[in-house]
Each structure stands twice: as C-alpha cells, then as structure tokens.
Amino acid sequence: LNVALERVRVVLDVNRNPRLAKDAHHRYGDKYLLAEGMTNTAAASQTNCLMAFLDLTQERLRTLGQWSESSAVSLRFVFQEKCDFDR
C-alpha cells in the first residue's frame, strides 16, 4: 500500500503543475476552451445551489428548462427575517 501511495504522489507531482492561464504556453483556441470550461463549471455550480438550497427537484428543473425554450425565465426571491428576544 505504501508503494502505491508513493507512486500516486509521484504521478500527481509530475502531471499537476498549476499555473495561471496567462503564464501557460497555449494555442490560440485554448483560451476559448478554458472560458467554456469555466462557464460550464459556474453554471453547474449555480444549478447545484438552486437544487440544494431551494429544494429544486429534477422535475422542477426540467419544467424551468421547458419554459425557457419559449420565453425568458426569471426567479424572484422573497426573504423574511424574524428576531425574537430571549430572556
């Protein structure tokens, strides 16, 4: 097991060299792939937030998708805060 863990460390150390996009050598089209990947990640993150915190189920998400095919869809949020004094 220790040999396997050491091998994983070696592979990760060799293959993972995080750099800022501006500092990495790339082709012209790579910046568009990076932008697309980051946009998809942001959209997936927002979808997960809606599903987790607003109890948005797969069925409701499909319904929103169907609505968006024929017109713009917007969500309105209402927030109410209540404070009680405890002695």
JODAHU-V149213 format. One record per pair of residues at least 6 apart in sequence whose ideal C-beta (glycine too) atoms are under 8 Angstrom apart, sorted by sequence separation. I is the first residue (numbers start at 1). J is the second residue. D is the distance in Angstrom with one decimal. If there is no record, write none. Layout:
# JODAHU-V149213
I:J:D ; I:J:D
This chain:
# JODAHU-V149213
50:56:4.6 ; 51:57:7.4 ; 67:73:5.0 ; 51:58:8.0 ; 64:73:5.7 ; 21:31:7.0 ; 51:61:6.8 ; 50:61:7.7 ; 21:34:5.7 ; 47:61:7.2
